[in-house]
Amino acid sequence: MSANADLLASFKLEFLGKNKINTAAEDVNASVGFMDVTNNADYKIIEKIDDIYGRKGMNNPYFMSRSGHLSNKVICQERAFICYSGYNYLGLANDERVINAAKNSLDQYGTHAGAARMVGGEMEIHTELEKTLCDAFGFESCVTTVGGYMTNVATIGYLMGKHDLIIMDEYMHNSGVMGAVMADSRRIIFPHNDVDALEILLNENRGNYQKAMIVVEGAYSMDGDLADLPRLVELKNKHNCWLMVDEAHSLGVVGKSGRGLCEHWAVDAEQVDIVMGTLSKSFASCGGFLGGSEKMIRLLRFFAPGILLYSTALPPASAAAANEAVKIMLEESWRVESLQNNVRQFSQLARERGFDTGESGASAVVPVMLGDSMLALHLMSDLQQIGIIAHAVMYPVVPENEARLRFFITSEHTQKDFIYTLDSLKRILANTTSFSGV
């Protein structure tokens, strides 16, 4: 029985059969309060943020509307800001060749794919993009999707099941976590980048399950450090597991020519069972993709819900923009070199000024650790007031004592940007008292 058929059978058993899986606890009574979304714990966080930014002198950095292009500078509310909250890592979102590729695709295909690819939404630009990605990153096969988040959820949720083991890094992106929840597999978290701990957990647990998958990020989206790919490949081979690497923040960024974690570690791409990537970080577009063996990708292409099945295809302009962006990255090596030089420069300047940037420095994500969520909220406002956009990452995204400002570095940033930003942050912090409990 296929995974989809098995899932359908489970739904029928639950909803049409006599056995009800989800039953109410005896001591719970329905009340209006349960249905009031303002009683949700997350809603309380929104209200707290509204309260903080509603105070005199505070600037709300959330949902700021931008006019014009995204680069190291952006225009918001008719004012210029240095921006560290955009994914335009290689500066390609503003490149005329990328823009023209998108425009030309609109003339050729219109605005809309029209359907799922299997039943009418397939376009030549889809297959061209997938070939470009295969050639660039060494995949045997590739499939593109409409969204990066859903790519992780759908892939993990489809491939794994209740008799399987998913073991992932504790800092894995929420999309990977939710994919594991959807799969209903045994889920084990190993300490961040601790491959020795992973090996112990595999020794203890692998033999109890049918299939097993190790899930990690290539470059971690909150901390900016890299996964130890050679050790992970060694363990996945030793323990007969699939290895899935989320390279959203490493493709186009890591490796001498931007080809990602495999290039960085000199590991053949065929050693990684599933590489997940996005089109929105380095490639000036929106969407996701999966690279792997022909058989693996063929299975996901036909049957994974949310990859191509039950999902309208990637819009032609998005596909064309990404296709052109990847080609330019390969032709113009200076873009990756400039980005990597900027990352090193920003990290060095930050550390010279006494900032804790953790283990970052190998990817475009550089955190400045603060440890206090309220302090982070106030610093965002203070920086915005002087023309700098850098957003905080706080609980529940990271542990409460690991709040930080997160800086996305691009090839377009300048040393002048960095010095002004870091000197300003140091000056503000020197005149700031703790905001804990505010």
RAUR-V920514 format. One record per pair of residues at least 4 apart in sequence whose ideal C-beta (glycine too) atoms are under 6 Angstrom apart, sorted by the first residue. I is the first residue (numbers start at 0). GAP is how many residues later the second one is. If there is no record, write none. Layout:
I&GAP ; I&GAP
This chain:
0&4 ; 0&5 ; 2&155 ; 10&4 ; 11&4 ; 12&4 ; 13&7 ; 23&4 ; 32&6 ; 36&6 ; 37&5 ; 49&4 ; 51&325 ; 52&5 ; 52&7 ; 57&323 ; 58&322 ; 58&325 ; 58&326 ; 60&319 ; 60&323 ; 63&12 ; 65&8 ; 65&10 ; 66&8 ; 67&7 ; 68&25 ; 69&16 ; 69&18 ; 69&23 ; 70&23 ; 70&341 ; 71&338 ; 71&340 ; 71&341 ; 71&345 ; 72&7 ; 73&7 ; 73&9 ; 74&5 ; 75&5 ; 80&306 ; 80&308 ; 81&306 ; 81&335 ; 82&306 ; 83&306 ; 83&323 ; 83&324 ; 84&304 ; 84&306 ; 86&193 ; 86&194 ; 87&5 ; 87&322 ; 88&163 ; 88&164 ; 88&192 ; 88&193 ; 88&250 ; 88&275 ; 88&321 ; 89&162 ; 89&192 ; 89&239 ; 89&245 ; 89&321 ; 90&320 ; 90&321 ; 91&6 ; 91&192 ; 91&233 ; 92&191 ; 95&4 ; 96&227 ; 97&186 ; 97&223 ; 97&226 ; 97&227 ; 100&219 ; 100&220 ; 100&223 ; 101&215 ; 101&218 ; 101&219 ; 104&4 ; 104&20 ; 104&211 ; 104&212 ; 104&215 ; 105&211 ; 108&14 ; 108&207 ; 112&8 ; 112&199 ; 112&200 ; 113&6 ; 113&7 ; 114&4 ; 114&5 ; 114&6 ; 115&5 ; 115&195 ; 116&4 ; 116&5 ; 116&191 ; 116&196 ; 120&192 ; 122&193 ; 124&191 ; 124&194 ; 124&195 ; 125&193 ; 127&195 ; 128&15 ; 128&190 ; 128&193 ; 128&194 ; 129&12 ; 129&14 ; 131&191 ; 131&194 ; 132&9 ; 132&156 ; 133&5 ; 133&8 ; 135&190 ; 135&194 ; 136&122 ; 136&154 ; 137&131 ; 138&152 ; 139&153 ; 139&154 ; 140&153 ; 140&156 ; 141&147 ; 141&149 ; 142&147 ; 142&154 ; 142&158 ; 143&143 ; 143&145 ; 143&170 ; 144&6 ; 144&142 ; 144&143 ; 144&162 ; 145&141 ; 145&168 ; 146&141 ; 147&100 ; 147&130 ; 147&140 ; 148&26 ; 149&4 ; 149&156 ; 150&125 ; 150&137 ; 151&23 ; 151&24 ; 151&27 ; 151&124 ; 152&4 ; 152&22 ; 152&25 ; 152&26 ; 153&4 ; 153&150 ; 153&152 ; 153&153 ; 155&4 ; 155&23 ; 155&24 ; 155&27 ; 156&22 ; 156&25 ; 156&26 ; 157&146 ; 159&4 ; 159&6 ; 159&23 ; 159&25 ; 159&53 ; 161&22 ; 162&47 ; 163&21 ; 163&45 ; 163&46 ; 163&47 ; 164&21 ; 164&44 ; 164&47 ; 165&14 ; 165&19 ; 165&21 ; 165&47 ; 166&21 ; 166&47 ; 167&4 ; 167&8 ; 167&47 ; 168&23 ; 168&47 ; 169&19 ; 169&21 ; 169&22 ; 170&21 ; 170&49 ; 171&4 ; 171&43 ; 172&48 ; 175&39 ; 179&7 ; 187&13 ; 189&7 ; 189&8 ; 189&11 ; 190&6 ; 194&33 ; 194&36 ; 198&36 ; 200&4 ; 201&4 ; 201&37 ; 205&6 ; 205&33 ; 211&29 ; 212&29 ; 212&31 ; 213&22 ; 213&27 ; 213&29 ; 214&29 ; 215&11 ; 215&29 ; 216&29 ; 217&9 ; 217&27 ; 217&29 ; 217&32 ; 217&43 ; 218&7 ; 218&30 ; 218&31 ; 218&35 ; 218&144 ; 219&5 ; 220&28 ; 221&171 ; 221&176 ; 222&135 ; 223&136 ; 223&139 ; 223&141 ; 223&142 ; 224&134 ; 225&136 ; 228&32 ; 228&36 ; 228&38 ; 229&35 ; 231&11 ; 232&38 ; 234&4 ; 235&5 ; 235&7 ; 241&31 ; 242&29 ; 242&30 ; 243&30 ; 244&27 ; 244&30 ; 245&30 ; 246&4 ; 246&13 ; 246&28 ; 246&30 ; 247&30 ; 247&33 ; 248&32 ; 248&114 ; 248&116 ; 249&4 ; 249&10 ; 249&11 ; 250&9 ; 250&26 ; 251&6 ; 251&30 ; 251&77 ; 252&110 ; 252&111 ; 253&6 ; 253&7 ; 253&10 ; 253&109 ; 254&4 ; 254&5 ; 254&8 ; 254&9 ; 256&76 ; 257&71 ; 257&78 ; 258&4 ; 261&5 ; 261&7 ; 266&4 ; 272&19 ; 273&18 ; 274&16 ; 275&14 ; 276&12 ; 277&10 ; 278&4 ; 278&6 ; 278&8 ; 278&43 ; 279&6 ; 282&39 ; 282&42 ; 282&43 ; 283&37 ; 283&41 ; 284&33 ; 284&36 ; 284&37 ; 285&32 ; 286&27 ; 286&31 ; 291&4 ; 291&5 ; 293&4 ; 296&4 ; 299&4 ; 299&7 ; 300&7 ; 304&4 ; 304&5 ; 305&5 ; 313&4 ; 313&5 ; 327&4 ; 333&4 ; 334&76 ; 337&73 ; 338&72 ; 341&67 ; 341&71 ; 342&21 ; 342&66 ; 345&20 ; 345&63 ; 345&72 ; 346&10 ; 346&14 ; 346&19 ; 348&69 ; 348&73 ; 349&5 ; 349&7 ; 349&72 ; 352&69 ; 352&73 ; 354&13 ; 355&13 ; 356&9 ; 357&9 ; 357&11 ; 359&6 ; 363&44 ; 363&45 ; 365&41 ; 365&43 ; 366&37 ; 366&39 ; 367&36 ; 367&37 ; 368&35 ; 369&5 ; 369&6 ; 369&33 ; 369&34 ; 370&30 ; 371&31 ; 371&64 ; 372&21 ; 372&22 ; 372&30 ; 373&61 ; 373&62 ; 373&64 ; 374&60 ; 375&16 ; 375&18 ; 375&27 ; 377&57 ; 379&12 ; 381&46 ; 382&5 ; 382&7 ; 385&38 ; 387&33 ; 389&15 ; 389&17 ; 391&13 ; 392&4 ; 392&5 ; 392&11 ; 392&13 ; 393&9 ; 394&5 ; 397&4 ; 408&4 ; 412&4 ; 417&4 ; 418&4 ; 427&4
